[in-house]
């Protein structure tokens, strides 16, 4: 019990907070150098020990504690060839694109069922989704996170593997084979949109979105050492049903910062997660999420960072 507490609460937080202090120390040290050049050594004298202590704590946590005290796990291999797959698609006023999004996944030979979660759309999203064969449910609690929670719940009813995507045609069912392939070695596979070669040039993943997602992802990686992350805002993910059952009661965030929240609960439940590059296209229709709104993107990023620090 003591060892688990040390691993879950001490190691990750030591690395996370020492890293932030290190960033602060570097910035302070840069200011100190400027003042040093102006023959005012007080800031320089303060910045040196702060920077040195933060570097020591971070290196001690990453290199010493985590490498010698964290248990090494064997490679997992569990074939998914005979498993059934259900896809949960979140949708909100996606009348013009939901039909094509559903068709893309419903025609995939690996997919048994497609469920569209209509988050109180005011247009004909529900009607268009039903036309092409999706099962539609309405999630009355307004919010991206609530729609994701409902999509996971509905998709888990009739399948062994649950896939989560959005209904804006940014994701492709062709990438599903990647997720299923890597799912043989883990409990959950998440996509990353930060691979430039796989991004459509007119997608929303510009330099700010990529940089912001990588920064937040690395904070998550420091907090929960052992899994590589480069993207915290990618909805596309696949999870085994038995793994989902371990975390479903812990999924409570209804806002845009649901995605890292789900990862936090999965990592705390000791699920093994792998991140794989996926293609990412320009969304069809008007964005109701972050989209091209930089201010909203920064706000959501701050909420994500706060959730990591609170974990």
C-alpha positions in Angstrom: 0.0 0.0 0.0 2.8 2.4 0.9 4.7 1.6 -2.3 1.6 2.2 -4.4 1.0 5.5 -2.6 4.6 6.5 -3.2 4.4 5.6 -6.9 1.0 7.2 -7.5 1.4 10.4 -5.5 5.0 11.2 -4.8 7.0 10.2 -7.9 4.8 11.9 -10.5 4.2 15.0 -8.5 7.9 15.4 -7.6 8.8 15.3 -11.3 5.9 17.6 -12.3 6.5 20.3 -9.8 10.3 20.2 -10.1 9.9 20.6 -13.9 7.7 23.7 -13.4 10.2 25.1 -10.9 12.9 24.4 -13.4 11.1 26.4 -16.1 10.5 29.2 -13.6 14.2 29.0 -12.6 15.4 29.2 -16.2 13.3 32.3 -16.8 14.4 33.8 -13.5 18.0 33.0 -14.4 17.7 34.7 -17.7 16.5 37.9 -15.9 19.3 37.4 -13.5 21.9 37.4 -16.3 20.5 40.6 -17.6 20.7 42.3 -14.2 24.2 40.8 -13.8 25.3 42.5 -17.0 23.9 45.7 -15.5 26.1 45.1 -12.4 23.0 44.2 -10.2 23.8 40.7 -8.9 20.9 40.2 -6.5 18.6 38.5 -9.1 21.5 36.5 -10.5 22.4 35.2 -7.0 18.8 34.2 -6.3 18.2 32.5 -9.7 21.3 30.2 -9.6 20.3 28.1 -6.5 16.6 27.9 -7.6 17.6 26.7 -11.0 20.2 24.2 -9.6 17.7 22.7 -7.0 15.0 22.3 -9.6 17.3 20.5 -12.0 18.6 18.2 -9.3 15.0 17.3 -8.1 13.8 16.7 -11.7 16.9 14.5 -12.6 16.7 12.6 -9.3 13.0 11.8 -9.9 13.3 10.8 -13.6 16.7 9.0 -13.5 17.0 7.6 -10.0 13.6 7.1 -8.4 11.6 6.1 -11.4 14.2 3.8 -12.9 15.0 2.0 -9.7 11.8 2.0 -7.8 9.1 1.6 -10.5 8.3 -2.0 -11.5 9.2 -3.0 -15.1 6.3 -4.7 -16.9 6.4 -7.5 -19.4 5.1 -7.0 -23.0 1.4 -7.7 -23.2 0.0 -9.7 -26.2 -3.7 -10.4 -26.6 -5.0 -10.8 -30.1 -8.1 -8.8 -31.0 -8.9 -10.5 -34.3 -12.1 -12.1 -33.1 -13.3 -9.1 -31.0 -16.4 -7.1 -31.9 -16.0 -3.3 -32.4 -18.5 -0.5 -31.8 -17.9 3.1 -32.7 -19.3 5.9 -30.6 -19.5 9.3 -32.5 -20.1 12.5 -30.7 -22.2 15.1 -32.6 -23.6 18.6 -32.1 -25.3 20.4 -35.0 -23.4 18.3 -37.5 -26.2 17.8 -40.0 -24.0 18.5 -43.1 -21.3 16.0 -42.2 -22.6 13.3 -39.8 -23.9 11.1 -42.6 -20.5 10.8 -44.3 -18.8 10.3 -40.9 -21.1 7.5 -40.1 -20.8 5.9 -43.5 -17.0 6.0 -43.3 -17.1 3.8 -40.1 -20.2 1.7 -40.7 -18.7 0.4 -44.0 -15.4 -0.6 -42.2 -15.4 -4.4 -42.1 -14.1 -4.4 -38.5 -17.1 -2.4 -37.2 -20.2 -4.1 -35.8 -22.2 -1.0 -34.9 -22.0 2.8 -35.0 -23.7 4.9 -32.3 -24.2 8.6 -32.7 -24.6 10.7 -29.5 -26.6 13.7 -30.3 -25.8 16.4 -27.8 -29.0 18.4 -28.2 -28.5 19.4 -31.8 -30.9 22.0 -33.2 -30.6 20.8 -36.8 -31.2 17.5 -38.5 -28.2 15.7 -37.1 -30.3 12.9 -35.6 -32.3 12.4 -38.9 -29.2 12.3 -41.1 -27.4 9.8 -38.8 -30.4 7.4 -38.8 -30.6 7.6 -42.6 -27.3 5.9 -43.0 -27.8 3.2 -40.4 -26.5 4.6 -37.1 -28.1 4.0 -33.8 -28.8 7.5 -32.3 -29.1 8.4 -28.6 -29.6 11.9 -27.2 -27.4 13.1 -24.4 -29.3 15.9 -22.6 -26.4 17.0 -20.4 -24.8 19.7 -22.6 -21.0 19.3 -23.0 -18.3 17.6 -25.0 -17.3 15.4 -22.0 -20.8 14.3 -21.3 -21.2 13.3 -25.0 -18.0 11.3 -24.8 -19.0 9.5 -21.6 -22.4 8.6 -23.2 -20.7 7.4 -26.4 -18.4 5.1 -24.4 -21.3 3.8 -22.4 -23.5 3.0 -25.4 -20.7 1.5 -27.5 -19.7 -0.8 -24.6 -23.2 -2.5 -24.6 -22.7 -4.8 -27.6 -19.0 -4.9 -28.3 -15.6 -6.1 -26.9 -13.8 -3.0 -28.2 -15.0 0.6 -27.9 -13.9 3.3 -30.3 -14.5 7.0 -29.7 -14.5 9.6 -32.5 -16.1 12.9 -33.5 -18.7 13.4 -36.2 -17.0 16.2 -38.1 -15.1 14.0 -40.6 -11.7 14.9 -39.2 -10.9 11.3 -38.5 -10.7 8.3 -40.9 -11.9 4.8 -40.3 -8.8 3.7 -42.3 -6.8 4.4 -39.2 -8.8 2.0 -37.2 -6.6 -0.9 -38.2 -3.6 0.9 -36.6 -5.5 1.3 -33.3 -6.6 -2.4 -33.3 -3.1 -3.6 -34.2 -1.5 -1.8 -31.2 -4.4 -2.8 -28.9 -3.0 -6.3 -29.0 -0.2 -5.0 -26.7 -2.2 -2.7 -24.4 -5.6 -1.8 -22.8 -6.1 1.5 -24.7 -4.8 3.1 -27.9 -5.1 6.9 -28.5 -4.3 8.8 -31.6 -2.0 11.7 -32.0 -2.5 14.5 -34.5 1.0 16.0 -34.1 2.6 14.1 -36.9 2.9 16.7 -39.6 3.1 14.3 -42.5 -0.3 12.9 -41.6 -2.1 16.3 -41.2 -4.1 17.9 -43.9 -2.6 21.3 -44.6 -5.9 23.0 -43.9 -6.6 21.2 -40.6 -6.8 23.1 -37.3 -3.5 21.7 -36.2 -1.4 24.8 -36.8 1.9 25.5 -35.0 0.1 26.8 -31.9 -2.2 23.8 -31.6 0.7 21.4 -32.1 3.0 23.2 -29.6 0.2 23.5 -27.0 -0.8 19.9 -27.3 2.8 18.6 -27.1 3.5 20.8 -24.0 0.4 19.6 -22.1 1.1 16.0 -23.2 4.7 16.2 -21.8 3.3 17.4 -18.5 1.1 14.3 -18.5 4.1 12.1 -19.4 6.1 13.5 -16.5 3.2 13.1 -14.1 2.6 9.4 -15.2 6.0 8.2 -16.2 6.2 5.2 -18.6 3.8 6.2 -21.4 4.8 8.5 -24.3 2.3 11.3 -25.1 2.4 14.0 -27.7 -1.3 15.0 -28.0 -3.9 15.7 -25.3 -6.7 16.8 -27.5 -7.2 13.8 -29.9 -10.7 12.2 -29.5 -9.8 9.1 -31.6 -9.2 6.2 -29.3 -9.9 2.5 -28.8 -10.3 0.8 -25.4 -11.0 -2.8 -24.5 -14.3 -3.3 -22.8 -12.8 -4.9 -19.6 -10.5 -1.9 -19.3 -13.4 0.6 -19.8 -15.3 -1.2 -17.0 -12.4 -0.3 -14.6 -12.7 3.4 -15.2 -16.3 4.1 -16.3 -17.5 5.2 -12.8 -14.5 7.6 -12.6 -15.4 9.5 -15.8 -17.1 12.7 -14.5 -15.8 15.7 -16.5 -18.4 17.2 -18.9 -16.2 19.9 -20.4 -13.7 20.2 -23.2 -10.9 18.9 -20.9 -12.5 15.4 -20.7 -9.7 13.7 -22.8 -6.8 14.1 -20.4 -9.3 13.4 -17.5 -10.0 10.0 -19.1 -6.2 9.3 -19.5 -5.6 10.2 -15.9 -8.3 7.8 -14.7 -6.9 5.1 -17.0 -3.3 5.6 -15.7 -4.4 5.7 -12.1 -6.1 2.4 -12.7 -2.8 1.0 -14.1 -4.1 0.5 -17.7 -1.4 0.3 -20.4 -1.8 3.0 -23.0 -0.1 3.4 -26.4 -0.2 6.5 -28.6 -0.1 6.1 -32.4 -0.1 8.7 -35.3 -3.4 9.1 -37.1 -4.4 11.2 -40.1 -6.2 14.4 -39.4 -8.3 16.3 -41.9 -10.1 19.7 -42.1 -13.4 19.5 -40.3 -16.6 19.6 -42.3 -19.0 22.3 -41.2 -18.6 24.9 -38.4 -16.5 24.1 -35.3 -18.3 24.0 -32.0 -15.2 23.1 -30.0 -11.8 24.8 -30.1 -11.6 25.1 -33.9 -9.6 28.2 -34.9 -10.4 30.1 -31.8 -7.0 30.6 -30.2 -8.3 32.2 -27.0 -10.6 29.2 -26.4 -7.8 26.8 -27.2 -5.6 28.5 -24.5 -8.5 28.3 -22.0 -9.0 24.6 -22.7 -5.3 24.0 -22.5 -5.2 25.7 -19.1 -8.1 23.5 -17.9 -6.1 20.4 -19.1 -3.0 21.5 -17.2 -5.0 22.2 -14.0 -6.5 18.7 -14.2 -3.0 17.2 -14.5 -1.8 19.1 -11.5 -4.8 18.1 -9.5 -4.4 14.4 -10.4 
